[in-house]
Amino acid sequence: MTPHIDIYFRCLVTAMIFCLPAAAQPQSSGIAEIVHAETPELIALYQQLHQHPELSEQEKETSRVLADELRALGFDVTERVGGYGVVGMMKNGGGPVVLVRTDMDALPITELTEVPYISNVPGVMHACGHDVHMTVWKGTASVVSKLRDQWRGTVVFVAQPAEENGVGAKSMLADGLFTRFPRPDYALALHVSSVLPAGTVGYHAGMFLASIDNLTITVKGRGGHGAAPQQTIDPIVLTSKIVLSLQSIISREIAPTEPAVISVGSIHGGSRSNIIPSEVEISLTVRTFEDHIREHLLRAIKRVADGEAHAAGLTPEEYPHIKHEGESFPSMYNDPKLTEQMAAVFRQTLGEQHVRELSRELVGEDFARYGREQPPIPTMIYSLGTVHPDHVTAAAAGQMTLPPLHGSLYVPVPDPSIPTGVKTMSAAVLSLLQQKLEDH
């Protein structure tokens, strides 16, 4: 190629690049460089959080650490919102309000991993990845604070307590999260995945995560001697009938195209082999996506329990007593427009091969409450891969079983999981702020 043709060609390519539509160009610069520089510090924070887990509604030290991290970045921080909740604000002129939420609580599980930063708290561990969530949250706050010249608006970083028992989101909202602080135009969160490979993310538009209702049913009877069952109304037999009848609700009352689950997790009753007890207690969880199906399931559970008690000869006063255990979660709805927009940002940030569209899951998240406030707020939660790719491949081949979330052996691969989370969440936040500027 002759020199003058080469110069012409280079100029032509440069012109074509600068004439590309805005959507095809990077929405922000500097994210990857900041994340790369701060990864060692983030991994150290993650290990510190992993070693010092705190249970729901006990996140005193965790919340202090996160509040201090935000203050060091220049955020205006408020503590003790809805318990140990932390709210950090950074205003940067007129523009949209974007909320980024993390949860903080751990689980009452004894850690059995062999990582050098294993939990120092007996019987408590971060088995659901909230330590990763917090680290990504802090990393994103750092990126946003360092790139203030690239956005206008307000960011609200929320560290929420008590996700595992369902109390946290409700408590923070009741304590004025959307009235004492700027009401968000968008709300974002992520959750670790125990099946996606590290370095990837996953998303689903629309209904993504299920509603959760945990119930305890106290089944009454008329106890007596095991040698004279005819003189009793046996609550163990009655409970067995109820458990079996509950399964027919799903198979015969809910359309096969509608996901729904009624799972009995525990049955407790009786003390000796020759004594028919007076009552039995069963615990179950109810999961679905649509509100009307949820309401139908709860009504049907009571109808089945009362019907079996009536058939056994009990009076209405003796019918089973049903109560909710803990807080219920509504189903998690990912705003479709927001989700598809964020998925495009993820693909631009990580590459097409590292972004996966997921199916709905019957697990729950109280982040759903943020989007249920009126008027509705566009919300999105996405999945962050945390499993070594070789383990994912081995599991697909049947050579191993991946440790699940809420299991004593679950431990994420910190790098590249955490950097991937920070890159994607930072790009998502900045794209929303910048898009609003372009729209105006």
C-alpha positions as CSV (number, residue, x, y, z in Angstrom):
1,M,0.0,0.0,0.0
2,T,1.4,3.4,-1.0
3,P,1.9,6.1,1.7
4,H,-0.8,8.4,0.4
5,I,-3.4,5.6,0.1
6,D,-2.5,4.3,3.6
7,I,-3.0,7.8,5.1
8,Y,-6.4,8.1,3.2
9,F,-7.5,4.7,4.5
10,R,-6.6,5.5,8.1
11,C,-8.5,8.8,7.9
12,L,-11.5,7.1,6.5
13,V,-11.6,4.4,9.2
14,T,-11.3,7.1,11.9
15,A,-14.1,9.1,10.4
16,M,-16.3,6.0,10.3
17,I,-15.6,5.3,14.0
18,F,-16.6,8.8,15.1
19,C,-19.7,8.7,12.9
20,L,-21.1,5.5,14.6
21,P,-24.4,5.9,16.4
22,A,-24.1,6.8,20.1
23,A,-25.5,3.4,21.2
24,A,-22.7,1.6,19.4
25,Q,-20.0,3.6,21.2
26,P,-18.9,3.1,24.8
27,Q,-21.1,5.1,27.1
28,S,-18.3,5.8,29.5
29,S,-14.6,5.5,29.7
30,G,-12.4,4.6,32.6
31,I,-14.4,1.8,34.2
32,A,-12.1,-1.0,33.3
33,E,-9.0,0.9,34.4
34,I,-10.5,1.8,37.8
35,V,-11.7,-1.7,38.4
36,H,-8.4,-3.2,37.5
37,A,-6.5,-0.9,39.8
38,E,-8.9,-1.5,42.7
39,T,-9.4,-5.2,42.4
40,P,-6.8,-6.1,45.1
41,E,-8.4,-3.7,47.5
42,L,-11.9,-5.1,46.7
43,I,-10.8,-8.7,47.2
44,A,-9.4,-7.8,50.6
45,L,-12.7,-6.2,51.6
46,Y,-14.6,-9.3,50.3
47,Q,-12.4,-11.5,52.5
48,Q,-12.9,-9.3,55.5
49,L,-16.7,-9.4,55.1
50,H,-16.6,-13.1,54.5
51,Q,-14.7,-13.7,57.7
52,H,-17.0,-11.6,59.8
53,P,-20.6,-12.5,58.9
54,E,-23.6,-11.2,60.8
55,L,-27.1,-12.6,60.9
56,S,-30.3,-10.8,59.9
57,E,-31.0,-7.7,62.0
58,Q,-27.6,-8.0,63.7
59,E,-25.5,-6.3,61.0
60,K,-24.0,-3.6,63.3
61,E,-20.4,-4.0,62.3
62,T,-21.0,-4.7,58.7
63,S,-23.1,-1.6,58.3
64,R,-20.4,0.5,60.0
65,V,-17.8,-0.8,57.5
66,L,-20.0,0.0,54.5
67,A,-20.9,3.4,55.8
68,D,-17.2,4.2,56.3
69,E,-16.4,3.1,52.8
70,L,-19.0,5.4,51.3
71,R,-17.9,8.4,53.5
72,A,-14.4,7.9,52.2
73,L,-15.7,8.2,48.7
74,G,-17.5,11.5,49.4
75,F,-21.0,10.2,49.9
76,D,-23.5,11.8,52.2
77,V,-24.2,8.9,54.5
78,T,-27.2,8.1,56.8
79,E,-27.1,5.1,59.1
80,R,-29.7,3.2,61.1
81,V,-32.4,3.4,58.4
82,G,-34.9,0.6,59.0
83,G,-32.6,-1.1,61.5
84,Y,-29.0,-1.3,60.4
85,G,-29.7,0.0,56.9
86,V,-27.2,2.5,55.3
87,V,-28.1,5.1,52.7
88,G,-25.4,7.0,50.8
89,M,-26.2,9.8,48.4
90,M,-24.1,11.6,45.9
91,K,-25.7,14.5,44.0
92,N,-24.1,15.8,40.8
93,G,-26.4,18.4,39.3
94,G,-29.8,17.9,37.7
95,G,-30.7,14.5,36.3
96,P,-32.2,11.1,37.2
97,V,-32.0,9.3,40.5
98,V,-30.5,5.8,40.3
99,L,-30.6,3.5,43.3
100,V,-28.1,0.6,43.8
101,R,-28.9,-1.9,46.5
102,T,-26.9,-4.5,48.4
103,D,-28.0,-6.8,51.2
104,M,-25.7,-7.5,54.2
105,D,-26.9,-10.4,56.3
106,A,-25.5,-13.9,56.5
107,L,-27.0,-17.3,57.3
108,P,-27.0,-19.6,60.4
109,I,-24.8,-22.2,58.7
110,T,-21.4,-23.7,59.7
111,E,-18.9,-23.1,56.9
112,L,-17.2,-26.2,55.6
113,T,-15.1,-24.7,52.9
114,E,-11.3,-24.7,53.1
115,V,-10.6,-21.2,52.0
116,P,-8.0,-19.3,54.1
117,Y,-10.5,-16.6,54.9
118,I,-13.2,-19.0,56.3
119,S,-15.8,-17.5,58.6
120,N,-14.5,-16.6,62.1
121,V,-18.0,-16.7,63.5
122,P,-19.1,-20.2,64.7
123,G,-22.3,-21.3,63.0
124,V,-22.6,-18.3,60.7
125,M,-21.4,-17.9,57.1
126,H,-22.1,-15.9,54.0
127,A,-23.6,-18.8,52.1
128,C,-25.8,-16.7,49.8
129,G,-23.1,-14.4,48.5
130,H,-24.1,-11.2,50.2
131,D,-20.4,-10.6,50.9
132,V,-19.9,-10.5,47.1
133,H,-22.9,-8.2,46.7
134,M,-21.5,-5.7,49.2
135,T,-18.0,-5.7,47.6
136,V,-19.5,-5.1,44.1
137,W,-21.6,-2.3,45.6
138,K,-18.6,-0.6,47.1
139,G,-16.6,-1.0,43.9
140,T,-19.5,0.5,41.9
141,A,-19.7,3.4,44.3
142,S,-16.0,4.0,43.8
143,V,-16.3,4.0,40.0
144,V,-19.2,6.4,40.1
145,S,-17.5,8.8,42.4
146,K,-14.4,8.8,40.3
147,L,-16.2,9.4,37.0
148,R,-18.4,12.3,38.2
149,D,-17.4,14.3,35.1
150,Q,-19.3,11.7,33.0
151,W,-22.8,12.0,34.6
152,R,-25.4,14.3,36.1
153,G,-28.0,13.3,38.6
154,T,-28.2,11.6,41.9
155,V,-27.0,8.1,43.0
156,V,-28.4,6.5,46.1
157,F,-26.5,3.5,47.4
158,V,-28.5,1.4,49.8
159,A,-27.0,-1.3,52.1
160,Q,-30.0,-3.2,53.3
161,P,-30.2,-5.5,56.4
162,A,-32.3,-8.6,56.9
163,E,-32.9,-9.9,53.4
164,E,-32.8,-13.5,54.4
165,N,-35.8,-13.2,56.8
166,G,-37.7,-10.8,54.6
167,V,-37.7,-7.9,57.0
168,G,-35.1,-5.6,55.6
169,A,-36.7,-4.0,52.5
170,K,-40.0,-3.6,54.3
171,S,-38.4,-1.9,57.3
172,M,-36.3,0.5,55.2
173,L,-39.3,1.5,53.1
174,A,-41.4,2.0,56.3
175,D,-38.6,4.2,57.7
176,G,-38.8,6.6,54.7
177,L,-36.3,5.2,52.2
178,F,-38.3,6.8,49.4
179,T,-39.5,9.9,51.3
180,R,-36.5,10.9,53.4
181,F,-34.2,10.4,50.5
182,P,-34.6,11.0,46.7
183,R,-37.2,8.7,45.2
184,P,-35.4,6.7,42.5
185,D,-36.2,6.7,38.8
186,Y,-34.5,3.3,38.5
187,A,-33.4,0.7,41.1
188,L,-30.7,-1.9,40.4
189,A,-29.4,-4.9,42.2
190,L,-27.6,-8.2,41.5
191,H,-27.4,-11.6,43.1
192,V,-24.7,-14.3,42.8
193,S,-25.4,-17.5,40.9
194,S,-24.0,-20.8,42.0
195,V,-24.4,-22.3,38.5
196,L,-23.1,-19.5,36.1
197,P,-19.4,-19.4,35.4
198,A,-17.4,-16.5,36.9
199,G,-16.9,-13.7,34.3
200,T,-20.5,-14.0,33.1
201,V,-23.9,-12.4,34.0
202,G,-27.4,-13.5,33.4
203,Y,-30.7,-11.6,33.1
204,H,-34.5,-12.2,32.6
205,A,-37.0,-9.6,31.6
206,G,-40.5,-9.6,33.3
207,M,-41.3,-11.9,36.2
208,F,-38.0,-13.4,37.3
209,L,-38.1,-14.5,40.9
210,A,-41.0,-16.0,42.8
211,S,-43.2,-14.8,45.7
212,I,-42.5,-16.6,48.9
213,D,-44.9,-17.6,51.7
214,N,-43.6,-19.7,54.5
215,L,-46.5,-21.3,56.5
216,T,-46.8,-23.3,59.7
217,I,-49.9,-25.5,60.1
218,T,-50.8,-26.8,63.5
219,V,-53.0,-29.9,62.9
220,K,-55.1,-30.7,66.0
221,G,-56.5,-34.1,66.9
222,R,-57.7,-36.1,69.9
223,G,-54.8,-38.0,71.5
224,G,-54.8,-41.3,73.3
225,H,-53.2,-44.7,73.6
226,G,-51.6,-46.2,70.6
227,A,-53.4,-49.5,71.4
228,A,-56.8,-47.9,71.2
229,P,-56.8,-45.7,68.1
230,Q,-60.6,-46.0,67.7
231,Q,-60.9,-43.7,70.7
232,T,-58.8,-40.9,69.1
233,I,-58.7,-38.7,66.1
234,D,-55.1,-39.2,65.0
235,P,-53.4,-36.0,63.9
236,I,-50.5,-37.9,62.4
237,V,-52.8,-39.7,60.0
238,L,-54.7,-36.4,59.4
239,T,-51.4,-34.6,58.7
240,S,-50.4,-37.3,56.2
241,K,-53.7,-36.8,54.3
242,I,-53.2,-33.0,54.3
243,V,-49.7,-33.3,53.0
244,L,-50.8,-35.5,50.1
245,S,-53.9,-33.4,49.3
246,L,-51.8,-30.3,49.1
247,Q,-49.9,-31.7,46.1
248,S,-53.2,-32.0,44.2
249,I,-53.6,-28.3,44.4
250,I,-50.7,-27.8,42.1
251,S,-51.5,-30.7,39.7
252,R,-55.3,-30.1,39.5
253,E,-56.0,-26.5,40.3
254,I,-53.1,-24.6,38.6
255,A,-52.5,-24.6,34.9
256,P,-49.5,-26.7,33.9
257,T,-48.1,-23.6,32.1
258,E,-48.0,-21.6,35.4
259,P,-45.0,-22.4,37.7
260,A,-46.0,-23.0,41.3
261,V,-44.7,-25.0,44.2
262,I,-46.0,-26.2,47.6
263,S,-43.2,-28.0,49.4
264,V,-43.5,-29.4,52.9
265,G,-40.2,-29.1,54.7
266,S,-40.8,-30.4,58.1
267,I,-43.3,-32.5,60.1
268,H,-43.1,-32.6,63.9
269,G,-45.4,-34.5,66.3
270,G,-45.6,-37.1,68.9
271,S,-43.2,-38.2,71.7
272,R,-43.4,-42.0,72.0
273,S,-44.4,-45.0,69.8
274,N,-47.4,-45.9,71.9
275,I,-48.9,-42.4,72.3
276,I,-51.1,-40.8,69.7
277,P,-50.5,-37.1,70.1
278,S,-53.0,-34.3,70.3
279,E,-51.3,-32.2,67.6
280,V,-48.8,-32.2,64.8
281,E,-47.0,-29.2,63.3
282,I,-46.0,-29.0,59.6
283,S,-44.0,-26.3,57.8
284,L,-44.2,-25.5,54.1
285,T,-43.2,-23.0,51.5
286,V,-45.4,-21.7,48.7
287,R,-43.8,-20.2,45.6
288,T,-45.3,-18.8,42.4
289,F,-45.1,-15.7,40.2
290,E,-48.5,-14.2,39.6
291,D,-50.3,-12.5,42.5
292,H,-53.7,-14.1,41.7
293,I,-52.2,-17.6,41.7
294,R,-50.5,-16.9,45.0
295,E,-53.8,-15.8,46.5
296,H,-55.5,-19.0,45.1
297,L,-52.8,-21.2,46.6
298,L,-53.2,-19.7,50.1
299,R,-57.0,-20.1,50.0
300,A,-56.7,-23.6,48.7
301,I,-54.3,-24.6,51.5
302,K,-56.8,-23.5,54.1
303,R,-59.6,-25.2,52.2
304,V,-57.8,-28.5,52.0
305,A,-56.7,-28.5,55.7
306,D,-60.2,-27.6,56.9
307,G,-61.7,-30.2,54.6
308,E,-59.5,-33.0,55.8
309,A,-60.1,-32.0,59.4
310,H,-63.9,-32.1,58.8
311,A,-63.7,-35.5,57.2
312,A,-61.8,-36.8,60.2
313,G,-64.6,-35.7,62.5
314,L,-63.2,-32.6,64.1
315,T,-65.3,-29.6,64.8
316,P,-64.6,-26.1,63.3
317,E,-63.0,-25.1,66.5
318,E,-60.5,-27.9,66.1
319,Y,-59.6,-27.2,62.5
320,P,-55.9,-26.6,61.7
321,H,-54.4,-23.3,62.5
322,I,-52.4,-21.7,59.7
323,K,-49.9,-18.8,60.3
324,H,-47.2,-17.1,58.3
325,E,-43.7,-17.6,59.5
326,G,-41.6,-14.4,59.0
327,E,-42.2,-11.9,56.2
328,S,-43.6,-12.9,52.8
329,F,-41.9,-11.8,49.6
330,P,-43.8,-10.6,46.6
331,S,-42.5,-11.9,43.2
332,M,-39.7,-10.0,41.5
333,Y,-40.6,-8.2,38.3
334,N,-37.8,-7.0,36.1
335,D,-39.0,-4.0,34.1
336,P,-38.7,-5.3,30.5
337,K,-37.6,-2.0,28.9
338,L,-35.0,-1.4,31.6
339,T,-33.8,-5.0,31.5
340,E,-33.3,-5.2,27.8
341,Q,-31.5,-1.8,27.9
342,M,-29.2,-3.2,30.7
343,A,-28.6,-6.4,28.8
344,A,-27.3,-4.4,25.9
345,V,-25.0,-2.5,28.2
346,F,-23.7,-5.8,29.7
347,R,-23.0,-7.2,26.2
348,Q,-21.1,-4.0,25.3
349,T,-19.2,-4.3,28.5
350,L,-18.3,-8.0,28.6
351,G,-19.0,-9.2,25.1
352,E,-21.9,-11.2,23.8
353,Q,-20.6,-14.6,24.9
354,H,-20.5,-13.5,28.6
355,V,-24.1,-12.5,28.8
356,R,-26.9,-15.1,29.1
357,E,-30.6,-14.8,29.1
358,L,-32.0,-16.9,31.9
359,S,-35.2,-18.7,32.8
360,R,-37.4,-17.7,35.7
361,E,-36.5,-19.1,39.1
362,L,-38.6,-20.1,42.1
363,V,-36.3,-18.5,44.6
364,G,-37.3,-15.1,46.1
365,E,-35.8,-11.7,46.9
366,D,-37.2,-8.9,49.0
367,F,-35.7,-6.4,46.5
368,A,-39.0,-7.0,44.8
369,R,-40.6,-4.6,47.3
370,Y,-38.7,-1.6,45.8
371,G,-40.6,-2.0,42.5
372,R,-44.0,-2.6,44.2
373,E,-44.1,0.9,45.6
374,Q,-46.6,3.2,44.0
375,P,-46.2,4.7,41.5
376,P,-44.1,1.7,40.3
377,I,-40.3,2.2,40.0
378,P,-38.6,0.4,37.1
379,T,-36.4,-2.2,38.8
380,M,-34.0,-4.9,37.7
381,I,-32.0,-7.6,39.5
382,Y,-29.5,-9.7,37.5
383,S,-27.4,-12.7,38.2
384,L,-23.6,-12.7,38.6
385,G,-21.7,-15.9,37.8
386,T,-19.3,-17.0,40.6
387,V,-18.3,-20.6,39.7
388,H,-15.0,-21.6,38.2
389,P,-15.7,-22.3,34.5
390,D,-14.0,-25.7,34.8
391,H,-16.4,-26.7,37.5
392,V,-19.3,-25.7,35.5
393,T,-18.1,-27.8,32.6
394,A,-17.4,-30.8,34.9
395,A,-20.9,-30.5,36.4
396,A,-22.5,-30.4,33.0
397,A,-20.6,-33.7,32.2
398,G,-21.9,-35.3,35.4
399,Q,-18.5,-35.4,37.0
400,M,-19.3,-33.2,40.0
401,T,-22.1,-31.4,41.8
402,L,-21.9,-27.7,42.2
403,P,-22.3,-26.5,45.8
404,P,-25.6,-24.6,46.0
405,L,-26.4,-21.3,47.6
406,H,-27.4,-21.7,51.3
407,G,-25.0,-24.6,51.4
408,S,-22.0,-25.0,53.7
409,L,-19.6,-25.6,50.8
410,Y,-20.6,-22.7,48.6
411,V,-17.8,-20.3,48.0
412,P,-17.5,-17.9,45.0
413,V,-14.4,-17.4,42.9
414,P,-13.6,-13.8,43.9
415,D,-11.7,-12.9,40.7
416,P,-13.2,-12.5,38.1
417,S,-16.6,-12.6,39.8
418,I,-16.2,-9.3,41.7
419,P,-14.5,-7.3,38.9
420,T,-17.3,-8.5,36.5
421,G,-19.9,-7.4,38.9
422,V,-18.4,-4.0,39.4
423,K,-17.9,-3.5,35.6
424,T,-21.4,-4.4,34.8
425,M,-23.1,-2.5,37.6
426,S,-21.0,0.6,37.0
427,A,-21.7,0.6,33.3
428,A,-25.5,0.1,34.0
429,V,-25.6,3.1,36.4
430,L,-23.6,5.4,34.2
431,S,-25.7,4.4,31.1
432,L,-28.9,5.4,32.8
433,L,-27.5,8.7,33.9
434,Q,-26.0,9.5,30.6
435,Q,-29.1,8.3,28.7
436,K,-31.2,10.7,30.6
437,L,-28.8,13.5,29.7
438,E,-29.0,12.6,26.0
439,D,-32.8,12.4,26.2
440,H,-33.0,15.9,27.6
